[in-house]
């Protein structure tokens, strides 16, 4: 699934009329609790309407950046990027690493005043796994005993080893040790939900008035496709640490418009630097750059000609000079994706997974041309079938697609058609394997390379390529079962090599966080392997 650049997901660009409601004045106001003192309202651009604010359904950054501030799981990623106690005050891990016992805090409440109970977690996690209501996040929980069987509709919910033994205690039994579990349960997919609310109203997460939350802020207003407002949640267990009075999430899906709003005071953060201004802004030292996680890439539909041929896929993969795309199109100092797993994941020896893995993806126009000719001969093509590259509507995605289109023509002599679709439509059609060649991104849900690579297992709902490789599947499963972390990383390196060599995907670049931020704002925590957090933010 993440970084801000990855948030450039589909949405029709806002018209001048729509922008009239985005004045900088919305960042100020009178907070009744403060009398005439100006309220501290952080103004942030979320780019577009969240897919869903139902935790197991959203499963993308535009949803989870909001949820990470409105709700909270057993753990929360702290300022140091490590999981810290949140709804759970402590936990115990069995000697074999397969059983976790979480103890909830005293006095934790939902925004409606009800107590948060361990049963809320049991209900939420099993609901995520319910085969009758498929969640794209469900495979994350397969490390829990019985989870995959239930989610595959081959076993009962009672067989899932998640149990609230009392209001304060949640027991979780795993199929194998999972050193990433504490970080994973900070992910919004594992947030609790208020059972009575969910059972009463299937659409509880679609309007501000019906959302019940348990995080630092609570949602008070939601103007769909325009903005979402939160205020400080006085029921939150750590409300004393929350300095802001609220956060307003704008939904402006155009980089230049976002920059103009930032310049006029209508936003406190500009999270996507306009490409045509980036050189000067970087040179003037106005842009901050932080490490991030995730990969911008294209998916091939391996079930649809001509990409049912591996050499044709590899030809396209090698035909694009990603360095030029980074330097001349995106212009935010990203690193070229020379593999699929991005930087920042340390192996047991302290080395970076990506550096150890080496360069797996490379630009080579001459070799790409040879591979295309070889693939066309194998498939019996005299003329390559029409190729259409689909991207989700956004100005940057369009520019990248146009640059790739020109490179395919230059390197391969192939005329590629490009088209745009609204983000939700593109994702839905990808899942149904209705698109031939399409834009995508992967934003990891926890800090482990297995979370990049397991999505391409046969049948994984996040695969969306139709690709299947038995050796790859076995390596991923062996990695899940391997208790020796050094050996586990070796298996994952082998899997990544197969993934790139078989080329169901075409990685372009790794994400980073390049942004400008108001001097008045401090304390925002950006998680490379998590979501933006305003819990500790403050406006001076």
N, C-alpha and C positions, 0 to 999 in steps of 0.2 A: 504494500500500500504506500510516501510522505514528503518531503520538504516543500517549502512554499512554492518553488517552481513547479513541483508536481501537482500543485493545486490548480494549475491552469487547465481545469477540466471544462467540459462543454457548457456553454450558456450563450445566448444571443447577446451581442454587445449592447450595452445600455444606450438609449437615445438621449438627446439633450434634454428632453422633457423629464426623463427619469432622473437625470443628474440634478435637476433643480431641487430635489429633496435631499441632496447630500451636502449641505452646507456645513462649514466648520462649526457653526454655532451649536450643533447637536452634541458637541463634546462638553458643553457647559450646561449648568442648570442649578436649580435650587433643591437641595436635599432637605426634606422636612426635618430630618433628625439633626441637621446642621444649621437650621435657621436660614440666614441669608448667605452663609458660606457656600461657595461653589462646590458642587458635587464632583468627586473624582471619578469620571466616566472615561474609561479607555476606549478609543475608537480604533477598530481593527477591521481590515478587509478580509473576509472569508472567501471572496471571489464569486461564489455562487451559492444557491440554495443547497442545504445539506440533503444528501440522499435520503437519510432517515435519522431521527434521533432516538430510535429504538436500538439499544446498544448492539445486539447481534446482527442487525439488519444493515446499518449504515456502512460499516467496514470500508471507509475511505477517509481521507484527511479532512475534507470539508465537513464531514459529519463528526469525526472524532476530535477535531480541535475544539468544537463546541462542547461535546460530551465530556471531554477531559476537564473542563472547567465547571460543568454543571453537575457532574457525578464523580463518584470515587469507588475504587475497588478495595480489595483486601490490602494491597500495597499501592504506593504511589512513587513514581520516579522522583527522586529528590534533586536538589540543586547540583549534586555531584554526579547525577545521571544514574545512580544506583537505586534499586527498590528499597523503600523505607516503609515502616509500619503506617497504615492508614486506617481503614475500617477495622483491620486486625491490629491489635496492640502487640501481638507476639505470635510465634509459631514454633512448633517442634517438628523435626525431621527424623524419621526412623533411621537406624544405622545403615540399612540397605538402600536408603535414599528413595524409597518407594511410597512412603506414607507421610503425609503432611497433616498436622493438626493445628488449625488456626483458632486463636482465641480473640473474639471481638472486643472492642472497647466497651466500657460502661457508658451509658447515656447517649449513644449515637442515635441520630434521628433523621427521618425523612423531612423534606421541606414542609410537609403537612403536619408535622409533629409526632407522627407515629414512630415507634422504635424500629431501627434497622436490626433485623434478626439474621441469624445464620441460615434460617430457612429461606430468606430472600435470595441468598446466594445459591442454595441448592435448587430452588425453583428457576432462577435465571439461567444457570448453567445447563440444566436439563432442557430448558426451553430452547436454548441455543442449539441443542442437539436433536430437537424434535424433528423426525423425518417428514412430518406432515407440514412443517413450516421451515423449509430449507434455509439455512443461514450460510453465507459464504465464509463465515468465521469458524464454523463447526470443526473443520480439520485441525485447528489449533488445539482443540481439546482431546484429540485422539490419544494423547499420551496418558489419559485417565482411563483406568480399567473399565471396560464395557461401553466406552463412549462411541467408538467407531461402529461397534455392533448395533447399538441403538440407532445411531444416525443413519446407518445403512438399512434400517428397518428389518434387521435380522435378530433383534433381541428387545427386551422390555426396558423401559426407563428405570425400573427398579434394579436392573443389572448394572447401572452406571454407579461406580463407587464414589459418589459424592453424597455425604450424609450430614445433616444438621443433627447432632446428638442432643443438643439443647439450644436455647436461644443464643448462647454465646460461643458455641463450639461447632466448627465445620471440619469434618474429616474427609480427606481426599486420598485415594489410593491409586497409584500409577502402575502402568504395565511395565515400566522400566524407569531407572533414574533419569531425571530431567533437570540438569543444573540451571536451566533457564526459566524454571517454573515461576519463581518469585517475581522476576521481571515480566513474564508473560501475563500474570494475573493483574498487573497494573494496566493492561490494555483494556480499552473500553468494552471490548467484546465480553469481558469477564466481569463487568459491573453488575451489581444486583439490580433487580427491578422490584417495584412495589406490587406485590402479588395481587392484592385486592383491586388495585387500579387497572392492572393489565387484564385481569379476568373479567372485569366489568365492561371494558371498552377496548376493542381491538385497535382502535385508532388513537389510543391515548397519547402516542408520541408525535402526533401530527399538528397539535396546537398548543400554544403556551399555557392556556387555561387548564389543560388536562395532564400536563407533565408533572410528575412527582419525582424529585431528585434528592441527592444526598451529598452534593459537593460544595465547594467554596461559594458558588453562585447559584441563583435560581432564575429560570427563564420567566420573564414577566410579559413580554410582547414579541410577537413573531409576525412580521409583515412579509409574507412569502415572496421570494425572489427579490426582496428589497433589503430588509435588515431584521436582526434578531437582538433583543435587548435582555440583559441579565442584570440583576442586582445582587448585592452581597446576601448570602444565605445566613440568617441569624441562628438557624438551627444546626449549622455545621460544627462539628466537634472542635475544630481548630480555627474558629471564626476570629480569634484574637490575632492570628497571623495574616488575615486578609485586610489589606489597607485600602483597596479600591472600593468605591461605592457601587460600581457596576462596570459592565463591559457591553459595548454595542458592536455587534458583528455586521458589517456592511457586506453587500453582495454585488461587487463591481468587477466584472470579468474582462477588463481591458487595461493593459499595463500603463498606457499613457494617461488614461483617466484616473487610475489609482495614484499615479505620480502627481497629477494636478491637485487631487484632493489632499494629498500629503503636504504639498507646498502651501495650500491655502489653510491648513490647520484642520481639515476635515478628517484626517487620519493621524494617529500617533506613530504608525509604522507603515513604511512602504516596503512590502515584502517581495516585490518583483520589479526589478530595475528595468526601465525601458531600454531596449537594446540600442536605440539611436542616441541615447544620452549616457550610456554606461561608461564609455571611455573617459569622458570628462568628469563624471561623478566619482569614478574610481581614482582618477588622477588627483582630484581635489580632496581625497580622503574622506568623502562623505558616506561611503558605503562600508559596512562591516561585513566580514565574511567569516562564517563558522563552519566547522565540519558538520556534515549531515550524513544521511544514509538513504539508499535507494537508487534505483536505476531507471533511466528514461530509455525505452526500447520500442521496437516494432515486433509484432507477432505475425508469423506466417501461418496460414491455414494449411496444414499439411494434408488435409483431406480434399483440397480444392486445387485443380490445375492452375498454373504450372508448378505450384509449390508442394505438390506431392512428390517431387523429385528433389533429393537431397542436394545434388550438385547445383541445381538452379537456386535453391535457397542459399547455399554457401556463396554462390556468385554474387547475389544481391547483398549478402552480409559483408562481403569484401569490397564492394563497389563504392561505398560511401566513406569519405574522409571526415571522420567525426571531429578531428582537430579543427578543421575549417568551420564546422557547424558551431563548435564551442567558441571559437575566436571571432567569427564574423557574423554569426546569427544570434546566438544566445547571449554572448558577451557578459557572462557573470563569473568567469574564471572557474568553471567546472572542470573536473578531470574526465578525460576520455575514458569510456568504458572498455577496458581491454579484457573484461570478463563479465560475468553477471553479478557476482557478489561484490558489493562496494567496500570501500576502505573502512577501517575503524574497528575491526573484529580481531582480537588477539587470540593466538593459539596458546597452548600450554607453555610453549617456550618463550612467549612474549612477542612473537613475530606477527605481523599483520597478515591475515588470511590472503588478502588480495596480492600483496607483494610476493608471498610464497608461491601463490598460484601462477604468477607470471603473466605474460601477454598471450592471451588466447584468441583475442579478436584483433585483426589487423587490416589496415587498408592496403589493398594491392590490386590496382586496376587491371594490370596485365594478367595476373592469375585469375581474377574474377572473370575476365573475358574467356579464358580457356575453360573454366568451370562451366560457364554458361553454354559454350559450344558442346561440351561433353554431355551436360544434362539434356540439352535439346536433342542430341543424337540418341540418347537413351530413351527419351520420351517419344521420339519419332516426329519432332516438330521441325518444320521448315521455317515457320514463322511462330514466334512466341505468342501464346494467347494474350489477350488484353489484360494488363495488370492494373488494378485500382488500389491505391493507397488511401485509406480512410483515417481521418483524424477527428478528434472531438473539437468542436467549434471554439476557436480562440486564436487571437492574433499571432502569438508565438508559435503555437502548434502549426499554424498555416505556413509561417516563414520557414520552419524546419522542414516541413513536407515539401515546400517548393525547392529548397536547397537540395534535398535528397533526390527529388525529381530530376533536377538538372544534372546531378552526379550520375544517376542511373543512365541518363542519355549519353553523357560524356564517356563513362567507363564501359558501358555495355551496349550502347546504341539502342537502348530500349526506351520507348515512349510510355511513361507511366502516367496514368490518369490520377488526379487527386480529388478527393471529395471530403466534405465535412459533415458531421452528424452531431446532434446534441449529445452530451456526455452519457446520459442514462440510456439513450437509444443505442449508442455505440457499444456500451458494456453489455446490454441485453443481446445484441446481435453477435458480439464476440462469443458469448457463452453458448449460443446456439450454432456456432461455427458457420455463420452466414456471411462473414466478411473474409475477403481473400487475403488482405494484407493491411494491418491496422496498427495505429499508435497505442501505446500503453505505458504503464509505469508500475514498478513494484516498490512499495514502501514497507519495510519490514515491521513486524509486529512485536518482535523482541530481539535482543542482541545476540544472535547466533546465526552462523551461515546456513544452518539447516532450514531456517525460515525463508531464505531466498530460494533454496534448491528443491525443497519438498513440494512446492506448488506445481512442479512439472511432472509429478508422478502420474501414472495412468489413472484417469478418472477423477483427479483432483479438480474441484470446481473452479479453481483459479488457473488451471492449465490453459484453456481457451485456445489451443493450437491444434488439437486432435492428435498430437504427437504421443507416441507410446514406445518405450524402450525397456525391455525386461531387465537388462543389465543395470540400467539406471535405477529402476525401481528397487532392485535388490540392494544396490549400494546405499540408497537412502534408508531403506529399512534396516540394513546392517548398521548404519550410522546411528539410528535411533536405539538400537539394541546394544551398542558398544559402550561399556562402562569406562574404558580407557580413553580419555579425551584426546590424547595424541593420535591414537589409532582412528578415532572418530573423525578427526580433522583430515586425516589422510584419505579416508573413504569419501569425504565430501569434496576434496580436490579432484579425485578420480571422477566423481559424478559431474562436476562442473565441466571437466574436459569433454565428456561425452555430450553434454548439453550443447556446448558451443560447436563441437564437431558435427553434430547432427543438425544443428542450425534451425530449430523451430522458432528461434527468436533472433533478433538483430539488435544487440545493445548499442546505444549511441553515447551516452555520458552518464556519469554519476552525479547525483544531486549534491548541492551544498546550500547553505543559507546565506544569501547575499541580501542585505536589507539596509534601509536607512531608518533611524529611530529618533524621535523627538528628544531633545535634551531634557525635557520635563519628565520623561518616562524612565524608570529604572526597575530592576528586579524581575524582568521577564525571563523565564527559563525556557530555552529551546532545546528539546531533547532530540539528539540524533536518532535514537531508537525509541521514540515515543512521540508525544504531541505537545504543542505549545501550551505553556502553563502560566496563567496569570495569578495564581494563588498568592505569590509573594511580590507581585508588581505594585508599584506606587507611582503616583503623579505628584511631582513637587510643585 
